[in-house]
């Protein structure tokens, strides 16, 4: 609905509100990516990750073109499926192990305890991060293609840099699952 409002009603005023949308998108990606690095709780990490992902959605509004509309729909569908899958795996982990994985450290040694859950969760979170050739990469790629196609080069460079920073906390989760010893018998 917001896209229809921007695309049809406010299209003539695109120069006025595109600066605000671009600034909001970059700020959203920056705050979400930097804040998620310092999180120790899984749900908070995903909450800040969602703030960063919202920045990509705002980038589609910035372009206000048919390509960006298609990229936006694809992005929302794939990101929603990935998020539902990630939380379904976390719920499944808590049911099968009888322990709630609230903190990142609760996922330690999951690769040795339950390899299938660890691999599944790793694939999903790497897809959310946008690692090629997974679906999350194509989400971000289509948004960035539409941003570059509308000649917002500086915004696209900043977005690529911030997305690289955001990959850190997802890779950290994979490291914890496979390479951190379970010293306190948390799982």
C-alpha positions as CSV (number, residue, x, y, z in Angstrom):
1,X,0.0,0.0,0.0
2,X,2.9,2.3,0.8
3,X,4.5,1.5,-2.5
4,X,1.3,2.4,-4.4
5,X,1.1,5.7,-2.5
6,X,4.7,6.5,-3.4
7,X,4.4,5.2,-6.9
8,X,1.1,6.7,-8.0
9,X,0.3,9.6,-5.8
10,X,3.7,11.0,-4.8
11,X,5.5,10.2,-8.1
12,X,5.6,13.8,-9.2
13,X,7.3,14.8,-5.9
14,X,9.9,12.1,-6.2
15,X,12.8,14.5,-5.9
16,X,11.5,16.0,-2.7
17,X,11.0,12.8,-0.7
18,X,13.7,10.7,-2.3
19,X,16.3,12.3,-0.2
20,X,14.4,11.5,3.0
21,X,13.8,7.9,1.8
22,X,17.5,7.4,0.9
23,X,18.7,8.8,4.2
24,X,16.2,6.6,6.1
25,X,17.3,3.5,4.2
26,X,21.0,4.1,4.9
27,X,20.4,5.0,8.5
28,X,18.2,1.9,8.9
29,X,20.9,-0.4,7.5
30,X,23.6,1.3,9.5
31,X,21.7,1.1,12.9
32,X,20.5,-2.4,12.3
33,X,23.9,-3.7,11.2
34,X,26.0,-2.1,13.8
35,X,23.6,-2.8,16.7
36,X,23.3,-6.4,15.8
37,X,27.0,-7.0,16.1
38,X,26.9,-6.4,19.9
39,X,23.9,-8.6,20.6
40,X,24.2,-11.7,22.7
41,X,20.5,-12.7,22.5
42,X,19.2,-14.5,19.4
43,X,15.9,-12.7,19.2
44,X,17.5,-9.2,19.6
45,X,20.0,-10.1,16.9
46,X,17.2,-11.0,14.5
47,X,15.3,-7.8,15.5
48,X,18.2,-5.6,14.6
49,X,18.7,-7.7,11.5
50,X,15.1,-6.9,10.5
51,X,15.8,-3.2,10.9
52,X,18.7,-3.6,8.5
53,X,16.5,-5.5,6.1
54,X,13.9,-2.8,6.2
55,X,16.5,-0.4,4.8
56,X,16.6,-2.6,1.7
57,X,12.9,-2.3,1.4
58,X,13.2,1.5,1.7
59,X,15.7,1.4,-1.2
60,X,13.0,0.0,-3.4
61,X,10.8,3.0,-2.5
62,X,13.7,5.2,-3.4
63,X,13.8,4.0,-7.0
64,X,10.1,4.2,-7.6
65,X,10.2,2.2,-10.8
66,X,8.6,-1.0,-12.2
67,X,11.9,-2.9,-11.6
68,X,12.0,-1.8,-8.0
69,X,8.4,-2.8,-7.5
70,X,9.1,-6.3,-8.7
71,X,12.3,-6.5,-6.6
72,X,10.3,-5.3,-3.6
73,X,7.7,-8.1,-3.9
74,X,10.4,-10.7,-4.4
75,X,12.4,-9.4,-1.5
76,X,9.4,-9.4,0.9
77,X,8.3,-12.9,0.0
78,X,11.8,-14.5,0.2
79,X,12.8,-12.6,3.4
80,X,9.5,-13.6,5.0
81,X,10.0,-17.3,4.2
82,X,13.6,-17.2,5.4
83,X,12.6,-15.6,8.7
84,X,9.8,-18.0,9.3
85,X,12.1,-20.9,8.5
86,X,14.8,-19.6,10.9
87,X,12.4,-19.3,13.8
88,X,10.8,-22.7,13.0
89,X,14.3,-24.2,13.3
90,X,14.9,-22.4,16.6
91,X,11.6,-23.7,17.9
92,X,12.5,-27.2,16.7
93,X,15.8,-27.0,18.5
94,X,14.2,-25.9,21.7
95,X,11.6,-28.8,21.5
96,X,14.2,-31.5,20.7
97,X,16.7,-30.4,23.3
98,X,14.3,-29.2,26.0
99,X,16.4,-26.0,26.4
100,X,15.4,-22.6,25.1
101,X,18.2,-21.2,23.0
102,X,17.9,-17.5,24.2
103,X,21.6,-16.6,23.8
104,X,24.0,-17.2,21.0
105,X,26.2,-19.2,23.3
106,X,23.3,-21.6,23.8
107,X,23.9,-22.7,20.2
108,X,27.5,-23.7,20.9
109,X,28.4,-27.2,19.8
110,X,25.0,-27.6,18.0
111,X,27.0,-29.0,15.1
112,X,28.1,-32.0,17.1
113,X,24.8,-32.4,19.0
114,X,22.4,-32.2,16.1
115,X,24.2,-31.8,12.7
116,X,21.0,-31.5,10.6
117,X,19.6,-28.6,12.7
118,X,23.0,-26.9,12.6
119,X,23.3,-27.2,8.8
120,X,19.7,-26.1,8.2
121,X,20.0,-23.1,10.5
122,X,23.3,-22.2,8.9
123,X,21.9,-22.2,5.4
124,X,19.0,-20.1,6.4
125,X,21.0,-17.5,8.3
126,X,23.5,-17.3,5.5
127,X,20.7,-16.8,3.0
128,X,19.3,-14.0,5.2
129,X,22.8,-12.5,5.1
130,X,22.8,-12.5,1.4
131,X,25.6,-14.9,0.7
132,X,25.6,-16.2,-2.9
133,X,24.1,-18.4,-4.4
134,X,21.4,-18.5,-1.8
135,X,18.0,-16.8,-2.2
136,X,18.8,-13.8,0.1
137,X,21.6,-12.8,-2.3
138,X,19.2,-12.4,-5.2
139,X,16.9,-10.3,-3.0
140,X,19.6,-7.8,-2.3
141,X,21.0,-8.1,-5.8
142,X,17.7,-7.1,-7.4
143,X,17.2,-4.2,-5.1
144,X,20.8,-3.0,-5.8
145,X,20.3,-3.4,-9.5
146,X,17.3,-1.1,-9.4
147,X,19.1,1.4,-7.2
148,X,22.1,1.5,-9.6
149,X,19.8,1.6,-12.6
150,X,18.3,4.8,-11.2
151,X,21.7,6.3,-10.7
152,X,22.0,6.3,-7.0
153,X,25.6,5.1,-7.1
154,X,26.7,6.6,-3.7
155,X,23.8,5.0,-1.9
156,X,24.5,1.7,-3.5
157,X,28.2,1.8,-2.5
158,X,27.3,2.6,1.1
159,X,24.7,-0.2,1.1
160,X,27.2,-2.8,-0.1
161,X,29.7,-1.8,2.5
162,X,27.1,-2.0,5.3
163,X,25.8,-5.3,4.1
164,X,29.4,-6.6,4.3
165,X,29.6,-5.6,7.9
166,X,26.2,-7.2,8.6
167,X,27.5,-10.6,7.3
168,X,29.8,-10.7,10.3
169,X,27.1,-11.5,12.9
170,X,25.6,-14.2,10.8
171,X,29.0,-15.8,10.2
172,X,29.6,-15.5,14.0
173,X,26.5,-17.6,14.6
174,X,27.8,-20.3,12.3
175,X,31.1,-20.2,14.1
176,X,29.4,-20.6,17.4
177,X,27.4,-23.6,16.2
178,X,30.3,-25.5,14.7
179,X,33.5,-24.3,16.3
180,X,32.7,-23.3,19.9
181,X,33.0,-25.9,22.6
182,X,30.1,-26.5,24.8
183,X,31.8,-26.0,28.2
184,X,28.7,-25.6,30.3
185,X,26.5,-28.3,28.8
186,X,24.1,-25.7,27.5
187,X,22.5,-27.9,24.8
